[in-house]
Amino acid sequence: MIAKLAWRNIWFKPLNTLLSVILLASSVAIITVLILLQKQFEEKFSSNIDGVDLVLGAQGSPMQLILSSVYHIDNPTGNISYDSAKVWMNHPFIEKAIPLAFGDNYRGFKIVGTNSDYLDKYKAKIAKGKLFEKNFEVVIGSEIATKLNLKVGDTFFGSHGDAAEGEVHEDFKYKITGITTQTGSVVDNLILCTIPSVWQMHGSHEEENPAHGEEGHVHEEGEHVHSEACNHEHDHEHHEDMTLDEPNMEITAVLLKFRNKMGIVMWPRIIAQNTKMQAASPAIEVNRIFSLFGVGLTALQYLAYAIMLISGISIFIALYNRLKERKYEFALMRINGASRTQLLSLIMMESLILCFVGFVFGTIFGRFALQFISNTAEDDFKMAFNPLELVWDKEMALFLATMVVGIIAALIPAIKAYKLNISKTLANA
């Protein structure tokens, strides 16, 4: 009965009620987005570096090397000699080395030359078809297959660089031999092929040599690579497959996993001093990203709590003004048998209902906002977020915090209703 009466009372002045609900829902929505975004962002970044102790690549920004080679969301720092990299890949300290050669793209999705170890690292199985075996056979991620409606046996031409609008390479046609299972990792949005496929594709296009930093097209370690590519040009025209044994070729990076963890500490300094390469630690760079990301999240959290405080003040003002307008009604309720506790409960119930409605709408709006963010992130960074995930501990804490705001906002009006002097109130009426 009290709950029903409280529901009717809060809609007696709908504009005041809507203002309070909108303010509260806004703060809840922002905090909900931050809770889900932080959890999923950290999970995705952390899961993608599992099994990668160091990344070997061209000299430059370590963070850029990690973002480009592990997460595929930045341009690489350049290319490195495959012959030089193999010396380190075959070192006794190394348990596994996964080479990566960035090629072109197909409709914005990167074409990456690698081997089967890359799929094993992300626990990506072949859902349909089979693994690539020959040059220009490719395995595509599950997200690409869904978005572009591709199937095993389809063929396509790659575009120059990493922009979908790049010049189309019509000399060689890629053929889809397999589609991976969905992993929630970067593999879902990559097109994978053999490393010689990347070399062969660009061997006859070296006259297009782009500026420093473009994927799969930079030669930092001497013009001999260009010359070597020219020596193979005749072969390419006859579509003779290149192999991993080609001398003086280049790759983009190598993902390294160590047997001896001392190498993780020693190698960055040794490689920087003795080669034209660098070895960057994903763990260090990801921690830097989290710290930068955390600063922005903390600022937004403060903003959200400030809005929640304002909404609490709004609820307090609405209830206090309503108490002054309804004190004669409350006095009559007391005469007709309502107890002091029931009046106090009525005021509290009105505030808690407002907060509950605000929390529900805020949670819904927050998930719609995360879906929008996910669509944008997926287009720009090939990283999706799940708006339907529930983070029980933090979201329950947010619910309790919202209810506490309601209790505090209703405290003074409820106490005044509880202490209402019936005879004095009716005499003044």
Summary of the structure (lengths in Angstrom):
residues: 429
radius of gyration: 31.1
end to end distance: 26.9
largest distance: 107.8
contacts: 1441
relative contact order: 0.18
helix: 57%
strand: 14%
